[in-house]
């Protein structure tokens, strides 16, 4: 297999199947019929692995990677399925921090091309069965599976895990999951399975009641991570991580109850070495010191509120590079923008990327200092040129903005 053959195979995967990352709502195929048939076609690899299911609106990626790091420190072989990827497709499927083998991806795509015509999977269904098969082949001790979107009808919900977690429930993807926090909580709670312990980390009483009711209905033991106290730290920075750490601690406690050996030292060391153990980047990621440059993939109102609040606590003038996709409610974001800042709005280079010219009226009404750019890289270079050593740069608003920036500028992980 040549590099060109691999690239062509992955491009085929992106083009053949509707892909939420690129196409948005029209690519979302709710329901488990397709993934059930797809898994059966490949011999149900999801039944050969021990899974941990991570859902929620924000914090899924951080929680999954922190837990993977802890379990690796405990000596386990850990599969990790996250989405979306920032730079290369293989980031979605990892074993002990190493991206999925490109040869496997290429060979598996050749098999996908031979699927019966009546099975028409979405891009996410394709990648989900690919992850299950890879983890089964690698004989992992644990497979940490992150929910793609929602929960109840997400293709990952075919698994019966050892334990599940719902990090929190916030307004996001309302065009698909519902317009109220109650509707979205119902969808997220859909990952709760009969007798499978469920960890939850949300403080919202409305959300808690919905999760508790579903857990009771399914006779699923409920573990409240909010009640835990911890002063443990992680190398994943961001003030919001202390909430995710509590969820990780609750998950490890439950695994210990199931007779998996995990020491306090494993937990402490694992939390402090997430980047090293899993290769995870994108959450309050310190790209450079000179100028001080931070990236963060937070993209919904609740996530951006946390991130912008942390930016406000830094007493520096800020150059903020932002970009959004079409389904983002940008007027909600405008009221959250950090203070003491000038802004560089750019269009992410995907089909769903929204050009700032389309929402410039909102920018004018916000009375902020801003410029508009056709690309993320142009916006960043402009910010970098203007930024002094006493100031800082922030890049975010979307996974795609951060991914595009890192692909152009973070040469050591290309």
NULODREN-354362 format. One record per residue (C-alpha): y negated, z, x; residue in one letter; chain. Coordinates in Angstrom, 3 decimals, decimal comma. Last residue first. Layout:
Y->Y Z->Z X->X resn->A chain->A .
...
This chain:
Y->-15,554 Z->10,692 X->2,026 resn->X chain->A .
Y->-15,518 Z->14,421 X->2,590 resn->X chain->A .
Y->-17,468 Z->14,585 X->5,860 resn->X chain->A .
Y->-20,053 Z->12,012 X->4,769 resn->X chain->A .
Y->-21,750 Z->14,154 X->2,138 resn->X chain->A .
Y->-24,748 Z->11,883 X->1,466 resn->X chain->A .
Y->-23,914 Z->8,904 X->-0,737 resn->X chain->A .
Y->-20,798 Z->10,317 X->-2,387 resn->X chain->A .
Y->-22,479 Z->13,705 X->-2,691 resn->X chain->A .
Y->-25,450 Z->12,294 X->-4,615 resn->X chain->A .
Y->-23,285 Z->10,242 X->-6,971 resn->X chain->A .
Y->-21,021 Z->13,210 X->-7,651 resn->X chain->A .
Y->-23,990 Z->15,504 X->-8,305 resn->X chain->A .
Y->-25,596 Z->13,048 X->-10,732 resn->X chain->A .
Y->-22,247 Z->12,299 X->-12,356 resn->X chain->A .
Y->-21,414 Z->15,947 X->-12,970 resn->X chain->A .
Y->-24,727 Z->16,154 X->-14,837 resn->X chain->A .
Y->-28,098 Z->17,873 X->-14,851 resn->X chain->A .
Y->-28,120 Z->18,495 X->-11,114 resn->X chain->A .
Y->-29,876 Z->18,287 X->-7,733 resn->X chain->A .
Y->-32,156 Z->21,077 X->-6,483 resn->X chain->A .
Y->-34,458 Z->20,698 X->-3,475 resn->X chain->A .
Y->-36,303 Z->23,498 X->-1,675 resn->X chain->A .
Y->-39,695 Z->24,443 X->-0,192 resn->X chain->A .
Y->-40,818 Z->26,211 X->2,999 resn->X chain->A .
Y->-39,362 Z->23,458 X->5,196 resn->X chain->A .
Y->-41,460 Z->20,882 X->3,309 resn->X chain->A .
Y->-40,164 Z->18,611 X->0,518 resn->X chain->A .
Y->-42,022 Z->15,295 X->0,023 resn->X chain->A .
Y->-39,606 Z->13,044 X->1,889 resn->X chain->A .
Y->-36,599 Z->14,931 X->0,521 resn->X chain->A .
Y->-37,813 Z->14,523 X->-3,065 resn->X chain->A .
Y->-38,299 Z->10,769 X->-2,596 resn->X chain->A .
Y->-34,903 Z->10,462 X->-0,928 resn->X chain->A .
Y->-33,310 Z->12,397 X->-3,802 resn->X chain->A .
Y->-34,885 Z->10,226 X->-6,511 resn->X chain->A .
Y->-33,875 Z->7,016 X->-4,731 resn->X chain->A .
Y->-30,331 Z->8,369 X->-4,375 resn->X chain->A .
Y->-30,121 Z->9,292 X->-8,047 resn->X chain->A .
Y->-31,033 Z->5,758 X->-9,101 resn->X chain->A .
Y->-33,587 Z->3,960 X->-11,293 resn->X chain->A .
Y->-36,261 Z->6,577 X->-10,670 resn->X chain->A .
Y->-38,890 Z->8,377 X->-12,772 resn->X chain->A .
Y->-41,522 Z->10,754 X->-11,428 resn->X chain->A .
Y->-42,561 Z->14,178 X->-12,696 resn->X chain->A .
Y->-45,178 Z->16,924 X->-12,751 resn->X chain->A .
Y->-44,645 Z->18,745 X->-16,035 resn->X chain->A .
Y->-46,742 Z->18,650 X->-19,219 resn->X chain->A .
Y->-43,666 Z->18,968 X->-21,458 resn->X chain->A .
Y->-45,179 Z->16,381 X->-23,828 resn->X chain->A .
Y->-45,133 Z->13,772 X->-21,071 resn->X chain->A .
Y->-41,484 Z->14,464 X->-20,279 resn->X chain->A .
Y->-40,507 Z->14,258 X->-23,950 resn->X chain->A .
Y->-42,267 Z->10,886 X->-24,252 resn->X chain->A .
Y->-40,393 Z->9,805 X->-21,123 resn->X chain->A .
Y->-37,067 Z->10,031 X->-22,921 resn->X chain->A .
Y->-35,955 Z->6,405 X->-22,778 resn->X chain->A .
Y->-37,742 Z->5,808 X->-19,478 resn->X chain->A .
Y->-35,458 Z->8,462 X->-17,993 resn->X chain->A .
Y->-32,544 Z->5,979 X->-18,117 resn->X chain->A .
Y->-29,469 Z->7,509 X->-19,692 resn->X chain->A .
Y->-26,130 Z->7,220 X->-17,894 resn->X chain->A .
Y->-23,275 Z->6,550 X->-20,294 resn->X chain->A .
Y->-22,310 Z->3,287 X->-18,585 resn->X chain->A .
Y->-22,381 Z->4,990 X->-15,187 resn->X chain->A .
Y->-25,001 Z->4,967 X->-12,412 resn->X chain->A .
Y->-26,741 Z->8,234 X->-13,328 resn->X chain->A .
Y->-30,366 Z->7,432 X->-14,297 resn->X chain->A .
Y->-32,992 Z->9,433 X->-12,446 resn->X chain->A .
Y->-35,652 Z->12,075 X->-13,136 resn->X chain->A .
Y->-37,521 Z->13,551 X->-10,170 resn->X chain->A .
Y->-39,288 Z->16,778 X->-11,116 resn->X chain->A .
Y->-41,917 Z->19,050 X->-9,644 resn->X chain->A .
Y->-41,330 Z->22,775 X->-9,705 resn->X chain->A .
Y->-42,996 Z->26,188 X->-9,847 resn->X chain->A .
Y->-41,065 Z->26,993 X->-13,029 resn->X chain->A .
Y->-37,535 Z->25,905 X->-13,894 resn->X chain->A .
Y->-36,900 Z->23,657 X->-16,905 resn->X chain->A .
Y->-35,457 Z->25,474 X->-19,924 resn->X chain->A .
Y->-37,690 Z->24,102 X->-22,705 resn->X chain->A .
Y->-37,010 Z->20,539 X->-21,549 resn->X chain->A .
Y->-33,235 Z->21,030 X->-21,711 resn->X chain->A .
Y->-33,132 Z->21,332 X->-25,510 resn->X chain->A .
Y->-35,229 Z->18,137 X->-25,807 resn->X chain->A .
Y->-32,618 Z->16,422 X->-23,645 resn->X chain->A .
Y->-29,811 Z->16,731 X->-26,157 resn->X chain->A .
Y->-27,154 Z->15,061 X->-23,980 resn->X chain->A .
Y->-25,048 Z->12,331 X->-25,575 resn->X chain->A .
Y->-26,500 Z->9,530 X->-23,450 resn->X chain->A .
Y->-25,913 Z->11,059 X->-20,025 resn->X chain->A .
Y->-28,435 Z->12,999 X->-17,966 resn->X chain->A .
Y->-30,231 Z->13,000 X->-14,614 resn->X chain->A .
Y->-32,158 Z->15,600 X->-12,668 resn->X chain->A .
Y->-33,679 Z->15,943 X->-9,178 resn->X chain->A .
Y->-35,772 Z->19,125 X->-8,877 resn->X chain->A .
Y->-38,222 Z->19,587 X->-6,004 resn->X chain->A .
Y->-38,901 Z->23,315 X->-5,962 resn->X chain->A .
Y->-41,681 Z->25,535 X->-4,614 resn->X chain->A .
Y->-40,006 Z->28,662 X->-3,311 resn->X chain->A .
Y->-39,696 Z->32,216 X->-4,605 resn->X chain->A .
Y->-36,041 Z->31,940 X->-5,719 resn->X chain->A .
Y->-35,550 Z->33,863 X->-8,986 resn->X chain->A .
Y->-36,633 Z->30,816 X->-11,002 resn->X chain->A .
Y->-33,719 Z->28,862 X->-9,521 resn->X chain->A .
Y->-31,345 Z->31,539 X->-10,828 resn->X chain->A .
Y->-32,783 Z->31,144 X->-14,314 resn->X chain->A .
Y->-32,464 Z->27,383 X->-13,949 resn->X chain->A .
Y->-28,751 Z->27,796 X->-13,234 resn->X chain->A .
Y->-28,006 Z->30,175 X->-16,108 resn->X chain->A .
Y->-30,015 Z->28,129 X->-18,630 resn->X chain->A .
Y->-28,415 Z->24,950 X->-17,290 resn->X chain->A .
Y->-24,968 Z->26,254 X->-18,163 resn->X chain->A .
Y->-25,975 Z->27,358 X->-21,665 resn->X chain->A .
Y->-27,786 Z->24,097 X->-22,470 resn->X chain->A .
Y->-25,087 Z->21,787 X->-21,145 resn->X chain->A .
Y->-24,898 Z->20,050 X->-17,755 resn->X chain->A .
Y->-24,060 Z->22,528 X->-15,006 resn->X chain->A .
Y->-22,908 Z->20,382 X->-12,036 resn->X chain->A .
Y->-24,888 Z->22,296 X->-9,419 resn->X chain->A .
Y->-26,331 Z->21,049 X->-6,148 resn->X chain->A .
Y->-28,562 Z->23,105 X->-3,813 resn->X chain->A .
Y->-30,772 Z->21,922 X->-0,946 resn->X chain->A .
Y->-32,688 Z->24,090 X->1,543 resn->X chain->A .
Y->-34,483 Z->21,467 X->3,646 resn->X chain->A .
Y->-33,202 Z->22,246 X->6,163 resn->X chain->A .
Y->-30,422 Z->24,509 X->4,943 resn->X chain->A .
Y->-28,168 Z->21,800 X->3,524 resn->X chain->A .
Y->-25,701 Z->21,058 X->0,718 resn->X chain->A .
Y->-25,408 Z->24,583 X->-0,631 resn->X chain->A .
Y->-23,193 Z->24,148 X->-3,673 resn->X chain->A .
Y->-24,252 Z->26,141 X->-6,730 resn->X chain->A .
Y->-21,105 Z->24,724 X->-8,329 resn->X chain->A .
Y->-20,309 Z->21,240 X->-7,036 resn->X chain->A .
Y->-17,557 Z->21,886 X->-4,534 resn->X chain->A .
Y->-13,885 Z->22,831 X->-4,655 resn->X chain->A .
Y->-11,861 Z->22,093 X->-1,512 resn->X chain->A .
Y->-9,085 Z->24,379 X->-2,766 resn->X chain->A .
Y->-8,359 Z->26,852 X->0,039 resn->X chain->A .
Y->-11,505 Z->26,463 X->2,172 resn->X chain->A .
Y->-13,934 Z->26,243 X->-0,728 resn->X chain->A .
Y->-12,213 Z->29,141 X->-2,527 resn->X chain->A .
Y->-12,139 Z->31,441 X->0,485 resn->X chain->A .
Y->-13,889 Z->34,629 X->-0,684 resn->X chain->A .
Y->-12,080 Z->34,821 X->-4,035 resn->X chain->A .
Y->-8,732 Z->34,344 X->-2,305 resn->X chain->A .
Y->-9,447 Z->37,068 X->0,240 resn->X chain->A .
Y->-10,220 Z->39,683 X->-2,438 resn->X chain->A .
Y->-7,363 Z->38,627 X->-4,718 resn->X chain->A .
Y->-4,771 Z->38,401 X->-1,933 resn->X chain->A .
Y->-5,965 Z->41,798 X->-0,645 resn->X chain->A .
Y->-5,451 Z->43,326 X->-4,094 resn->X chain->A .
Y->-1,891 Z->42,008 X->-3,929 resn->X chain->A .
Y->-0,227 Z->39,326 X->-6,062 resn->X chain->A .
Y->3,551 Z->39,391 X->-6,562 resn->X chain->A .
Y->4,570 Z->37,748 X->-9,839 resn->X chain->A .
Y->6,478 Z->40,169 X->-12,073 resn->X chain->A .
Y->5,158 Z->39,028 X->-15,481 resn->X chain->A .
Y->2,862 Z->42,065 X->-15,467 resn->X chain->A .
Y->1,523 Z->40,721 X->-12,159 resn->X chain->A .
Y->0,717 Z->37,458 X->-13,941 resn->X chain->A .
Y->-1,267 Z->39,421 X->-16,551 resn->X chain->A .
Y->-3,240 Z->41,238 X->-13,879 resn->X chain->A .
Y->-3,921 Z->37,931 X->-12,127 resn->X chain->A .
Y->-5,329 Z->36,454 X->-15,340 resn->X chain->A .
Y->-7,551 Z->39,479 X->-15,989 resn->X chain->A .
Y->-8,904 Z->39,288 X->-12,432 resn->X chain->A .
Y->-9,616 Z->35,568 X->-12,827 resn->X chain->A .
Y->-11,489 Z->36,211 X->-16,093 resn->X chain->A .
Y->-13,558 Z->38,906 X->-14,379 resn->X chain->A .
Y->-14,360 Z->36,510 X->-11,524 resn->X chain->A .
Y->-15,651 Z->33,984 X->-14,081 resn->X chain->A .
Y->-18,221 Z->36,485 X->-15,361 resn->X chain->A .
Y->-19,317 Z->37,328 X->-11,798 resn->X chain->A .
Y->-19,701 Z->33,583 X->-11,181 resn->X chain->A .
Y->-22,830 Z->33,283 X->-13,362 resn->X chain->A .
Y->-25,097 Z->34,461 X->-10,529 resn->X chain->A .
Y->-24,230 Z->31,348 X->-8,559 resn->X chain->A .
Y->-22,252 Z->31,130 X->-5,353 resn->X chain->A .
Y->-18,610 Z->30,209 X->-4,991 resn->X chain->A .
Y->-17,836 Z->32,146 X->-1,807 resn->X chain->A .
Y->-16,687 Z->34,876 X->-4,160 resn->X chain->A .
Y->-17,555 Z->38,542 X->-4,537 resn->X chain->A .
Y->-15,691 Z->41,563 X->-5,917 resn->X chain->A .
Y->-17,832 Z->44,273 X->-7,521 resn->X chain->A .
Y->-15,593 Z->44,550 X->-10,569 resn->X chain->A .
Y->-15,565 Z->46,179 X->-14,000 resn->X chain->A .
Y->-13,355 Z->44,756 X->-16,727 resn->X chain->A .
Y->-14,336 Z->45,020 X->-20,399 resn->X chain->A .
Y->-15,499 Z->41,401 X->-20,604 resn->X chain->A .
Y->-12,035 Z->40,251 X->-19,500 resn->X chain->A .
Y->-10,554 Z->41,166 X->-22,889 resn->X chain->A .
Y->-6,798 Z->40,530 X->-22,761 resn->X chain->A .
Y->-5,181 Z->39,528 X->-26,068 resn->X chain->A .
Y->-1,407 Z->39,477 X->-26,542 resn->X chain->A .
Y->-0,486 Z->36,466 X->-28,741 resn->X chain->A .
Y->1,048 Z->37,193 X->-32,158 resn->X chain->A .
Y->-0,077 Z->33,702 X->-33,176 resn->X chain->A .
Y->-2,115 Z->34,951 X->-36,151 resn->X chain->A .
Y->-3,374 Z->37,892 X->-34,123 resn->X chain->A .
Y->-4,511 Z->35,590 X->-31,322 resn->X chain->A .
Y->-6,281 Z->33,303 X->-33,836 resn->X chain->A .
Y->-8,109 Z->36,253 X->-35,393 resn->X chain->A .
Y->-9,089 Z->37,634 X->-31,974 resn->X chain->A .
Y->-10,444 Z->34,247 X->-30,879 resn->X chain->A .
Y->-12,540 Z->33,910 X->-34,048 resn->X chain->A .
Y->-13,798 Z->37,503 X->-33,786 resn->X chain->A .
Y->-14,715 Z->37,074 X->-30,118 resn->X chain->A .
Y->-16,709 Z->33,924 X->-30,845 resn->X chain->A .
Y->-18,838 Z->35,661 X->-33,494 resn->X chain->A .
Y->-19,227 Z->38,713 X->-31,248 resn->X chain->A .
Y->-20,547 Z->36,674 X->-28,300 resn->X chain->A .
Y->-19,447 Z->38,432 X->-25,100 resn->X chain->A .
Y->-17,046 Z->35,695 X->-23,986 resn->X chain->A .
Y->-14,434 Z->36,289 X->-21,296 resn->X chain->A .
Y->-11,095 Z->35,681 X->-22,954 resn->X chain->A .
Y->-7,567 Z->36,096 X->-21,652 resn->X chain->A .
Y->-4,696 Z->34,933 X->-23,875 resn->X chain->A .
Y->-1,089 Z->36,082 X->-23,549 resn->X chain->A .
Y->1,475 Z->33,572 X->-24,949 resn->X chain->A .
Y->3,394 Z->35,043 X->-27,927 resn->X chain->A .
Y->2,654 Z->32,006 X->-30,128 resn->X chain->A .
Y->0,068 Z->29,739 X->-28,458 resn->X chain->A .
Y->-3,728 Z->30,002 X->-28,123 resn->X chain->A .
Y->-4,993 Z->26,568 X->-27,031 resn->X chain->A .
Y->-6,583 Z->26,015 X->-30,455 resn->X chain->A .
Y->-9,044 Z->28,808 X->-29,750 resn->X chain->A .
Y->-11,329 Z->26,196 X->-28,137 resn->X chain->A .
Y->-11,413 Z->24,147 X->-31,352 resn->X chain->A .
Y->-12,136 Z->27,188 X->-33,547 resn->X chain->A .
Y->-14,817 Z->28,336 X->-31,078 resn->X chain->A .
Y->-16,483 Z->24,905 X->-31,430 resn->X chain->A .
Y->-16,607 Z->25,194 X->-35,212 resn->X chain->A .
Y->-17,964 Z->28,762 X->-35,053 resn->X chain->A .
Y->-20,596 Z->27,847 X->-32,427 resn->X chain->A .
Y->-21,896 Z->25,228 X->-34,836 resn->X chain->A .
Y->-22,342 Z->21,462 X->-34,624 resn->X chain->A .
Y->-18,721 Z->20,434 X->-34,249 resn->X chain->A .
Y->-16,303 Z->19,386 X->-31,500 resn->X chain->A .
Y->-17,047 Z->15,668 X->-31,145 resn->X chain->A .
Y->-20,797 Z->15,053 X->-31,556 resn->X chain->A .
Y->-21,287 Z->18,736 X->-30,654 resn->X chain->A .
Y->-20,086 Z->17,981 X->-27,122 resn->X chain->A .
Y->-21,586 Z->21,310 X->-26,001 resn->X chain->A .
Y->-22,727 Z->24,510 X->-27,736 resn->X chain->A .
Y->-21,161 Z->27,492 X->-26,002 resn->X chain->A .
Y->-17,761 Z->29,201 X->-25,971 resn->X chain->A .
Y->-16,611 Z->31,275 X->-23,016 resn->X chain->A .
Y->-13,878 Z->31,525 X->-20,357 resn->X chain->A .
Y->-10,935 Z->30,892 X->-22,680 resn->X chain->A .
Y->-7,776 Z->31,759 X->-20,777 resn->X chain->A .
Y->-4,067 Z->31,017 X->-21,115 resn->X chain->A .
Y->-0,904 Z->32,701 X->-19,820 resn->X chain->A .
Y->2,626 Z->31,610 X->-18,923 resn->X chain->A .
Y->1,856 Z->28,219 X->-20,454 resn->X chain->A .
Y->3,468 Z->26,152 X->-23,216 resn->X chain->A .
Y->2,051 Z->22,704 X->-22,510 resn->X chain->A .
Y->1,133 Z->19,983 X->-25,039 resn->X chain->A .
Y->-2,411 Z->21,340 X->-25,144 resn->X chain->A .
Y->-3,319 Z->19,263 X->-22,081 resn->X chain->A .
Y->-3,887 Z->16,301 X->-24,427 resn->X chain->A .
Y->-6,813 Z->18,064 X->-26,090 resn->X chain->A .
Y->-6,469 Z->18,462 X->-29,864 resn->X chain->A .
Y->-6,801 Z->22,259 X->-30,059 resn->X chain->A .
Y->-8,690 Z->22,573 X->-26,780 resn->X chain->A .
Y->-12,186 Z->21,135 X->-26,711 resn->X chain->A .
Y->-12,458 Z->18,609 X->-23,901 resn->X chain->A .
Y->-10,387 Z->18,298 X->-20,724 resn->X chain->A .
Y->-8,605 Z->21,649 X->-20,650 resn->X chain->A .
Y->-7,890 Z->22,756 X->-17,094 resn->X chain->A .
Y->-4,238 Z->23,040 X->-16,056 resn->X chain->A .
Y->-3,232 Z->25,447 X->-13,305 resn->X chain->A .
Y->0,288 Z->24,456 X->-12,267 resn->X chain->A .
Y->2,197 Z->27,333 X->-10,673 resn->X chain->A .
Y->5,175 Z->27,536 X->-8,307 resn->X chain->A .
Y->4,843 Z->23,831 X->-7,503 resn->X chain->A .
Y->7,956 Z->21,646 X->-7,231 resn->X chain->A .
Y->6,011 Z->18,764 X->-5,650 resn->X chain->A .
Y->7,767 Z->16,306 X->-7,987 resn->X chain->A .
Y->6,985 Z->18,492 X->-11,005 resn->X chain->A .
Y->3,346 Z->18,817 X->-9,914 resn->X chain->A .
Y->3,043 Z->15,063 X->-9,531 resn->X chain->A .
Y->4,646 Z->14,374 X->-12,910 resn->X chain->A .
Y->2,404 Z->16,819 X->-14,765 resn->X chain->A .
Y->-0,690 Z->15,450 X->-12,993 resn->X chain->A .
Y->0,180 Z->11,829 X->-13,851 resn->X chain->A .
Y->0,845 Z->12,832 X->-17,459 resn->X chain->A .
Y->-2,693 Z->14,257 X->-17,580 resn->X chain->A .
Y->-4,259 Z->11,275 X->-15,790 resn->X chain->A .
Y->-2,913 Z->8,792 X->-18,345 resn->X chain->A .
Y->-3,876 Z->11,055 X->-21,248 resn->X chain->A .
Y->-7,395 Z->11,304 X->-19,792 resn->X chain->A .
Y->-7,693 Z->7,505 X->-19,582 resn->X chain->A .
Y->-6,634 Z->7,201 X->-23,209 resn->X chain->A .
Y->-3,069 Z->6,237 X->-24,025 resn->X chain->A .
Y->-1,901 Z->3,179 X->-25,993 resn->X chain->A .
Y->1,824 Z->3,602 X->-26,569 resn->X chain->A .
Y->2,900 Z->0,727 X->-28,858 resn->X chain->A .
Y->2,974 Z->-1,751 X->-25,977 resn->X chain->A .
Y->5,747 Z->0,120 X->-24,196 resn->X chain->A .
Y->4,593 Z->1,330 X->-20,759 resn->X chain->A .
Y->5,113 Z->-1,033 X->-17,825 resn->X chain->A .
Y->1,539 Z->-0,813 X->-16,497 resn->X chain->A .
Y->1,943 Z->2,953 X->-16,396 resn->X chain->A .
Y->4,768 Z->2,510 X->-13,858 resn->X chain->A .
Y->2,466 Z->0,542 X->-11,527 resn->X chain->A .
Y->-0,121 Z->3,311 X->-12,050 resn->X chain->A .
Y->2,471 Z->5,800 X->-10,842 resn->X chain->A .
Y->3,074 Z->3,864 X->-7,624 resn->X chain->A .
Y->-0,668 Z->3,737 X->-6,816 resn->X chain->A .
Y->-1,234 Z->7,394 X->-7,644 resn->X chain->A .
Y->1,805 Z->8,427 X->-5,569 resn->X chain->A .
Y->0,583 Z->6,369 X->-2,594 resn->X chain->A .
Y->-2,841 Z->7,978 X->-2,989 resn->X chain->A .
Y->-1,342 Z->11,445 X->-2,505 resn->X chain->A .
Y->-3,048 Z->13,970 X->-4,780 resn->X chain->A .
Y->-5,858 Z->15,849 X->-3,067 resn->X chain->A .
Y->-4,937 Z->18,818 X->-0,902 resn->X chain->A .
Y->-6,181 Z->22,227 X->-2,005 resn->X chain->A .
Y->-2,753 Z->23,791 X->-2,346 resn->X chain->A .
Y->-1,606 Z->20,888 X->-4,533 resn->X chain->A .
Y->-4,380 Z->18,829 X->-6,079 resn->X chain->A .
Y->-4,865 Z->16,475 X->-9,044 resn->X chain->A .
Y->-8,407 Z->15,652 X->-10,180 resn->X chain->A .
Y->-9,668 Z->15,184 X->-6,606 resn->X chain->A .
Y->-7,440 Z->12,057 X->-6,410 resn->X chain->A .
Y->-10,006 Z->10,037 X->-8,412 resn->X chain->A .
Y->-12,504 Z->10,189 X->-5,549 resn->X chain->A .
Y->-16,140 Z->11,333 X->-5,534 resn->X chain->A .
Y->-17,007 Z->13,941 X->-8,163 resn->X chain->A .
Y->-13,794 Z->14,093 X->-10,196 resn->X chain->A .
Y->-13,944 Z->15,021 X->-13,854 resn->X chain->A .
Y->-11,827 Z->16,963 X->-14,352 resn->X chain->A .
Y->-9,431 Z->19,541 X->-12,982 resn->X chain->A .
Y->-5,641 Z->19,758 X->-12,511 resn->X chain->A .
Y->-4,528 Z->22,262 X->-9,878 resn->X chain->A .
Y->-1,009 Z->22,647 X->-8,502 resn->X chain->A .
Y->-0,288 Z->25,832 X->-6,584 resn->X chain->A .
Y->2,396 Z->26,575 X->-4,013 resn->X chain->A .
Y->2,490 Z->30,361 X->-3,819 resn->X chain->A .
Y->1,912 Z->32,542 X->-0,767 resn->X chain->A .
Y->-0,313 Z->35,226 X->-2,295 resn->X chain->A .
Y->-3,316 Z->33,554 X->-0,629 resn->X chain->A .
Y->-2,379 Z->30,407 X->-2,563 resn->X chain->A .
Y->-2,402 Z->32,439 X->-5,777 resn->X chain->A .
Y->-5,915 Z->33,726 X->-5,036 resn->X chain->A .
Y->-7,193 Z->30,227 X->-4,188 resn->X chain->A .
Y->-5,715 Z->28,766 X->-7,365 resn->X chain->A .
Y->-7,361 Z->31,529 X->-9,419 resn->X chain->A .
Y->-10,737 Z->30,777 X->-7,847 resn->X chain->A .
Y->-10,241 Z->27,052 X->-8,456 resn->X chain->A .
Y->-9,341 Z->27,452 X->-12,109 resn->X chain->A .
Y->-12,179 Z->29,907 X->-12,756 resn->X chain->A .
Y->-14,767 Z->27,661 X->-11,088 resn->X chain->A .
Y->-13,553 Z->24,581 X->-12,967 resn->X chain->A .
Y->-13,341 Z->26,272 X->-16,360 resn->X chain->A .
Y->-16,698 Z->28,040 X->-15,972 resn->X chain->A .
Y->-18,464 Z->26,583 X->-18,998 resn->X chain->A .
Y->-17,178 Z->25,521 X->-22,426 resn->X chain->A .
Y->-13,793 Z->27,208 X->-22,460 resn->X chain->A .
Y->-10,203 Z->26,415 X->-21,529 resn->X chain->A .
Y->-7,809 Z->27,305 X->-18,715 resn->X chain->A .
Y->-4,027 Z->26,921 X->-19,202 resn->X chain->A .
Y->-1,610 Z->28,400 X->-16,658 resn->X chain->A .
Y->1,562 Z->26,368 X->-16,288 resn->X chain->A .
Y->5,059 Z->26,915 X->-14,932 resn->X chain->A .
Y->6,538 Z->23,461 X->-14,303 resn->X chain->A .
Y->9,625 Z->21,577 X->-15,531 resn->X chain->A .
Y->8,536 Z->21,366 X->-19,183 resn->X chain->A .
Y->5,397 Z->19,430 X->-18,201 resn->X chain->A .
Y->7,679 Z->16,777 X->-16,632 resn->X chain->A .
Y->8,760 Z->15,642 X->-20,118 resn->X chain->A .
Y->11,135 Z->12,815 X->-19,092 resn->X chain->A .
Y->8,489 Z->10,177 X->-18,327 resn->X chain->A .
Y->8,717 Z->8,464 X->-21,733 resn->X chain->A .
Y->8,801 Z->11,900 X->-23,397 resn->X chain->A .
Y->5,494 Z->12,785 X->-21,715 resn->X chain->A .
Y->3,894 Z->9,597 X->-23,051 resn->X chain->A .
Y->5,271 Z->10,140 X->-26,533 resn->X chain->A .
Y->3,877 Z->13,668 X->-26,662 resn->X chain->A .
Y->0,604 Z->12,524 X->-25,042 resn->X chain->A .
Y->0,130 Z->9,955 X->-27,789 resn->X chain->A .
Y->0,996 Z->12,247 X->-30,687 resn->X chain->A .
Y->-1,085 Z->15,198 X->-29,395 resn->X chain->A .
Y->-4,331 Z->14,660 X->-31,245 resn->X chain->A .
Y->-7,892 Z->13,653 X->-30,454 resn->X chain->A .
Y->-8,547 Z->10,301 X->-28,771 resn->X chain->A .
Y->-11,965 Z->10,519 X->-27,100 resn->X chain->A .
Y->-12,895 Z->7,139 X->-25,616 resn->X chain->A .
Y->-15,414 Z->6,320 X->-28,383 resn->X chain->A .
Y->-17,234 Z->9,589 X->-27,624 resn->X chain->A .
Y->-18,210 Z->8,750 X->-24,045 resn->X chain->A .
Y->-17,479 Z->5,437 X->-22,346 resn->X chain->A .
Y->-17,558 Z->6,290 X->-18,647 resn->X chain->A .
Y->-16,289 Z->9,850 X->-18,262 resn->X chain->A .
Y->-14,689 Z->9,583 X->-21,708 resn->X chain->A .
Y->-12,441 Z->6,783 X->-20,434 resn->X chain->A .
Y->-10,896 Z->4,252 X->-22,795 resn->X chain->A .
Y->-7,891 Z->2,859 X->-20,990 resn->X chain->A .
Y->-7,499 Z->-0,443 X->-19,226 resn->X chain->A .
Y->-10,750 Z->-0,451 X->-17,209 resn->X chain->A .
Y->-10,486 Z->2,931 X->-15,484 resn->X chain->A .
Y->-6,778 Z->2,526 X->-14,760 resn->X chain->A .
Y->-7,314 Z->-1,022 X->-13,486 resn->X chain->A .
Y->-10,031 Z->0,318 X->-11,159 resn->X chain->A .
Y->-7,493 Z->2,859 X->-9,863 resn->X chain->A .
Y->-5,012 Z->0,058 X->-9,116 resn->X chain->A .
Y->-7,673 Z->-2,132 X->-7,474 resn->X chain->A .
Y->-8,779 Z->0,731 X->-5,216 resn->X chain->A .
Y->-5,175 Z->1,468 X->-4,206 resn->X chain->A .
Y->-4,500 Z->-2,212 X->-3,449 resn->X chain->A .
Y->-7,708 Z->-2,357 X->-1,372 resn->X chain->A .
Y->-6,702 Z->0,723 X->0,626 resn->X chain->A .
Y->-3,398 Z->-0,990 X->1,391 resn->X chain->A .
Y->0,000 Z->0,000 X->0,000 resn->X chain->A .
